[in-house]
Amino acid sequence: FDTAEGQKVWSTEVEGRSYYADAEVTFPLASASKLFTAFATMVTMQMKPEDWYPKKQVNEFKGWADFSNFAVVDSKTKVNLTIHELLTHTSGLPFGMRMSKEDLAKQTLFYPPGTAFGYTLGHRVAGWLLRDYWKDQPETNGLNFETVDDCFQWLIFKPLGLKATKFDDSLTEAFGYSGQAGDASIRSSGQDLMKLAVTALRRGKTLGGEQLISEANWNKWAIPNLLPGGKLSKDLVGWMGPEASWANWDVGDVKESIMKQSGDYGWNYFGATYDNSKEIGWCGFFSSCLRVTYQYDVAFVMMQRDVSDLKQSKPYVVQHFGEMAQSLQCIGGPKCVKSGAQSLFCDTSGKVAAQSATTTCPSNTQRGKGWGDEHKDTYLDIKNHACYVPGCAGR
């Protein structure tokens, strides 16, 4: 958990097969890669509003004319797709693994775009679009863009101050033959993913103070539920109909499990939105997650490689995220802090004091395998632990 000032409130490490993973260890994000691709798209919409906007049709981009005139199930109408539909999973495109641009262009959509919700490859298409677009722009002259990673390193990874985040080339062919998959093949560390989370908490502003996406656009694009009619995903999906059938490439119920993993949610240009837009974020297939709560003003990431998630960490986050965030707030002391002010404190037997270089205040726990001091569980000491104070409204 980090505050909007980038101060760590609490962390926990769980012992893996042979070691504890710290904040610098990288993990495959799988579906949580979409958060970076969504952010890159919004940054581009901010920088190039005449070329990139929600209603812009994909086939209008240079080199994408053939990505058009899609057939729709049970309809004679041919349709085109928009940026809005790619980012909100309302395009009707399929969910799949090894899909190229040419493969996708031949698909029949499973519903008319903009009318339903279905976990799709829209973010993969968005990543390819961003690569093709930016390599021909004057801002990138001399940079020799060849891959989606080249584009993202310049566009968002470096501006966010990320050190370890990149596309995993070992996954390129697993997810498509037209380049790196912005919906599934990014690796990142907890330290790096938290920088994206804190920027989301700060509504598009980095810790360094750069407003990559204006607050007005962030509030419009990344917080509200943008699904048709403001409905939740569960109300726009026919779980037993063609939208979730084998024909829609729901292999082994993977698509359905991903779509149902996060409880009741809407969707916007950044990711899922929960609890009437008080929270935003998403979890990947390997169970790494990013979550932001505007109600409690704190950011959260969870890094792991656990497909089965037998410990049920993702459902626990869904059900208890607000409670966890609230439990870390200081009881007593200031009610809120202004921008740039100290937000991290120490709660000692109910007395709240600002932390200093000489202050020792517990801010982490561990879950070990049970033997020796290095492998034992440690627990929150309710009488002595780090706590935070949320930012004042309008800071």
N, C-alpha and C positions, 0 to 999 in steps of 0.2 A: 504494500500500500504506500503510495506517495501523495504528498499534498500538491497543490497547484504551484507551489514554489519549488517543486522538485525535491523536497525533503522526505526522506524515507521515514515512515511512521512505524511500519512493522514488516517483517519478512519471516518466512518459514522455509526450512530445507527438509526434504524427505530423502532418506538414504535410498539410493538405487541399488543396482546389482553389485556395484563395486565401489561407489563413491557418492559423495554429496555433490550435487551440481550447484555452482554459485551463479551469480547474476551475469557472468561473462560467458558461460557455456551456451553454445547455440543448439537450437532444436528446430526440426522441420515444423513449420506452422500449418501446413496443409490448408484447410479451408480458411484459417485465420489470415492467410496471405491476402485475402480479399480486402482486408482493412487498409493495407498499404496501397493496393491498386485503386481502391476507392479514393484514398487521400490524394494520390497522384492525379487522378481524374479531376477532383475538385480544385486542386492547385492549378491545373491547366485551364479549367473553366474560369478561375479567377484571373489568370494571366492573359487568356485569349478568348474573351467573351464573345467576340464576333465569329469565331470559328467553332468554339465549344460551348454548347448550351443544352439544356435538357431535351428540347424538342428537335435537336439536330439529328438528321437521319444518317445512319452509318454509311449508306451507299453514296452519300455526298462527299465523303472524304476521298482524297486522291488515292487511286489504286484499289478502291473498294466498291466500284460501280457494280460488280457482279454479286455483291452481298445484298441482294434485293429480290423483290417479287417472290416472297416466301409463300408457299402453299400453307393452308391451315386445315387441321383435321375437321372433317364434316362441313367444309365450306368451299365455295368456288372462288372466293375472293383472294387475291394476291396482295400481300402487305409488305411494308418495309419496317425496319426497327430503328428506335431512337436511343440516344445515350441514356435517357431516363429509364427506359425499359431494360437496358443492359444492367444498370446498377441496382435496380430494385427487384430483380428476378421476376419481372412481369413480361418478358419477351416471348415466352412460349418455346424457347430453344430447349434442347434436351440436356440432361445431366449425363456426362460420360467421361471417360478417361482419355484415350488416345484419339483426339479429334483435331484435324487440321482446319484451316480456314476454308479450304475447298470442300471438306466433308460437311462442315456446318452450313455452308451456302446451299447445300442440296437438301437440307432437312425440311421436313414438314413440321410446322409449329403445332404444339399440342393444345393451344387455345389462341384466340385473337389477342395480339399484344395489348397490354394495358388492362386486361379484364380479370386476370387471376394471378396467383402466386405459385411458382414452382422453382425449386433450387436448380439453377441452370449454369451454363458456361459463359454467362454474360461478362464476367470480370476477366476471363481469358481473352475474349474479343477486345475488351477495353484496353488491356495491356498491349496487345498487338497494334491497336489503333494509335495508342500513345507513342509507341516506338516509331511507327511509320510517319506519323505527323511531325514529331519533334526533330527527326533527323534531317528534315528539309527546311527547318526554320532558321532565320538569321542568328538567333541567340545561340545556336549550337554549331555554327561554322567552325570547322577545324577540329571538332570533337570526335568525328568518325564513329558515329553511332552505328552499331550493328545488331545489338540485342536489346531485349526489354530491360535487362539489368543495366546496360550502358545508360539507357534513358532514365531509369529510376535513380541510379547513383547520382546523376546530375540534378534531376528534378526534385527529389525529396530526401534521399538517404543522406546526402551531405548537408543540405540545409537543416535537417533535423539533428545533425551531429551524431549519426549512427556510425559505429565502428566495425560491427561484425555482420550486419545484415546484407544478404545477397541472395540471388537466385541459385538454387542448387542444380548444377548442370546434370547431375546424375539422375534427376527427375524429369529432364526435358522430354525424353522420348516416352516416358511413362504417362505424360499428360498432353502430348500433342506434337505434331510435326510441323507447326508453323512458327515455332519459337517458344521461349520460356513461358510458363503458365502463370499468369498473374492471379489466378484463382487458387493455386495449390502448391507452388514449388519454391516458396521463399523460406529461407532459414534465418532465424534471428535469435538474439539473446534476450534474457529478461531485462537487462540494462537498456538495450535498444528499444524493445517493444514498449517499455515504460515511457520512453521519450515520446513515442507516438501517443500513448495514453494521456500523458500530461498535456501535450499539445491539444488533444481533443478536449480535455477538461478546461483548458484555457481558451477554448473556442477558436482554434486556428492559429494561436500565437505560440511560438516556440519559447523555451526557457530563456533563450538569448534575446528575446524581445521582438523577433521578426514575425510580422503578421502575414503568414503564408496564405491564409484565407481570411477575408474580412469577417468580423464578428457577425455582421448582418447576413452575409452569405452562409456562414456556419449555422446560424440560427434557422435559416431557411432550408438548407440542404442536409444537415447532419444531425438534427435533433428531432424534428417532427416525423410522425409516421406518414410516409408518402405512398402507401399502398392504395389501390383503388377504393374510393369511398371511405378512406381512413380505417378500413377494416384490418383485423389482425390476420396473420398468415393462415391460422387454422380455419378461418372462415372463407378462405379463398382457394382452398385445396380440396380436391376430391380424392381422399386417401385410397378409396377402392375403385376409383374410375381411371380413365386413361392417363390422367396426369401423374399417377403413381404406379402405373403398371410396368411390367417388364418391358413393354414396347417403348416406354420412356426411360429405359436404361437404368431402372432401379435395381441394379444387380445386387443380389443378396440383401435387399432392403437397406442398402447403404444410404441411398438418397433419403428415404423416409426417416431413417434414424438420425441423419444430420438435421433434417428439417424439424424434427420433433425434440431435438436435444435441449433446446433452450426455453421450454415452456411456451407461454403465450407471448408473442412478439409481433411488432410491425417491422417495417424496413424503410430505410432512407438511403441517401447516396453514400453514407459512411458504413453503415452496417445495420444490425438489428436495433430496435428501440423498444424499451420495456417500461412498464408501469407508467403509462401516460407520458412517455418521453422524459421521465426523470433519470433514466439510465440508458446508455448505449453501449454497443460492443458486439463481440461474437467469439465463439470457441471453434477450434479446428478439430479435424478428425482424430489427431493424435492427442487431443485434450488440452492443448495450450489455449489460453483465453486472455482477452483484454476486456475490461469492463470499467466504465466511468459512471459515477453517480453525481449528478448536479445537485441533488437534494442534500447530500452530505459532503459534497465538495472534496472528493478524493478519487484517485485513480488506482486501478488494480490490474496486475497481470499474474498469470499462472503458467509456468513453463514445464512441460513434461512430454514424454513420448509414450503414450499409454492408450492404444487403440481400444482395448476392451473397457478401460476405466471401471474396473470391478469395484474400486473404492468409492465410485459414484461422486467424484469430485465436481464434475460439471453440474449435475442436478443440485448438489449442495450449494454451489455458487448461485444458481438461479433462485433457490428458495431462501437463502440466508444472506445474500450479499448486503442488503440494506442493514441487517442486524450487525454484521461484522463491521461495516463501516462506522455505524453509530457507536459500537462498543469501544472504538479507538478514539472517539472524541473526548476531550478533556471535560471532566465534571468540575466546575469551578473555574476561576480564572476568566480571561476575556471571552466574550460571547462570539466575537469575530475579529479578524485582523484585516488590515488594509493591504493592498497589493505591495509586494516587496518586503513586507514585515515578517518577523519571525512567526512561523506557524506551528513549530514543533516544540513541545514542552515535555516535562517529566511529572508524572503523577505519583507522589510519594505519600501514601496513607491519606489520600484525599486532598493533599496540598499540591497545587500546581505551580511549577516554577519553570522559567525558560531554561533550556539546555545550554551548556557552555562547553568549552574545550576541556574543562576539568570535570564535567558532570558525567557520572556513570549511570546510564538509564537503560535498562533492558529493552531491546527493540527487535528481538527475534526469538524463535523457538525452533526445535528440530524434532523430527520423527525418525528414530533410529531402529536398528534391528534388535536391540535389546541387551547387548553385552558391552561392558566397559564404558568409560566415560564418553568416548567418542561415538558410541552407538546407542546411547540411551535417549529416551524421550525427555524433552524439557517442556515446561508449561509456562503460560502467562502467570506472572505474579500480580495479582490484583492490587497489591499494596505498593508495587514499585514497577512502573512500566512507562514507556513512551506514549504520548497522546498528542493529538493535534487539535487546532482550532480552525474552523472553516473560514473562508474569506467573507468579508462583508459584501452584501448585495451591491452590485454596481461598481465593484472595485475595478 
